């Protein structure tokens, strides 16, 4: 694939790389956290995963797949925010597990996901089609995107919602010609191609430092993302059904959440960490989404 990089953007990347700091300890710590996650959630563990071990909000944090994917491994790439349905619906649990197991069929090299021209392999197309049938996972950025980053660190750069925003600033005539996991995979290849172009102009000593982690840091250091650009980008790429789910509560949820201490001074959230990140929502999957779940001063549940 012949990509056309804007010369001024490439020059910025090259210049900023000269000034970037390399923190080997930080990178090693991140790699250890990644290894810990994939070692625990190995293929056998995923096969036997129960709903309580998958879905957040059932009282389990350590050993809860989606909680650890989102929060315990936050330094491996943040995927916070968005609808609570971004990890799928309970009725699709078996399909979700099947997809996760199929995602483990690859090898951690570019050829496993892309052919020599940068086109998606048959296996890549297979998991794309599989993900399209699972509501909540169509965006390809939360569950599948970070899963691929964790299990295939040499092939995937830990950038999720901002792929297009960077590529628009780097490439001539960039356009998003697909959606969901397909777009995520295609964008990842383009970012890898840019990284490879940069690699070729670096000295041998500099090349040793150009990991996927360093390239991610370099992109954020070099290119700015405005709040308006991010909003437009998110609105354009989220699955329409998931947008509706999020918007149904957005108009009142945030306001009450921000003022909850004044409104309910004697109440605390049932799960402070999770609910503070979701404007008070609690995901009680059997019953659906609880707008607010509190504990009073006697530890009684208040809905």
Secondary structure, 3 states (H helix, E strand, C coil): CCCCECHHHHHHHHHHHHHCCCCHHHHHHHHHHHHHHHHHCCHHHHHCCCHHHHCCCCCCCCCCHHHHHHHHCHHHCCCCCCCHHHHCCHHHHHHHHHHHHHHCCCCCCHHHHECCCCCECHHHHHHHHHHHCCCCCCCCCCHHHHHHHHHCCCCCCCCCCCHHHHHHHHECCCCCCCCHHHHHHHHHHHHHHHHHHHHHHCCHHHHCCCCHHHHHHHHHHHCCCCHHHHHHHHHHHCCHHHHHHHHHHHHHHHHHHHCHHHHCCCCEECCHHHHHHCCCCEEECCCEEECCCEECCCCCEEC
